[in-house]
Amino acid sequence: MELGERAGLHPSYIGQIERGVKKISLETLRKLSTALKVKISDLLEEETIINKSSCWEQKLIGIVRDRPAEQQNMIYRMAKEALRTHSARKTR
């Protein structure tokens, strides 16, 4: 949803692109690279994307990248607490 908003694309369209259902135009590729703050060539190089970080890491980075430091810190604390709570539930 965040990526779609930043790129000016509908979230369901982003999902279709991610699943490989839709082919995209060069203009859409440009919008995505701008929204992700990466070069178009980085999006086209499969090996580079895989080596840099996982899809989930990219999504998380996309969510927090442009937020103020205070919000980034809050998101980090919330994620850490959610993982701690989840781990505690699994051990019960």
Buried (B, 14 or more C-beta within 10 A) or exposed (E): EBBBEBBEBEEEBBEBBEEEEEEBEEEBBBBBBEBBEBEEEEBEEEEEBEEEEEEEEBEBEBBBEEEEEEEBEEBEEEEEEEEEEEEEEEEE
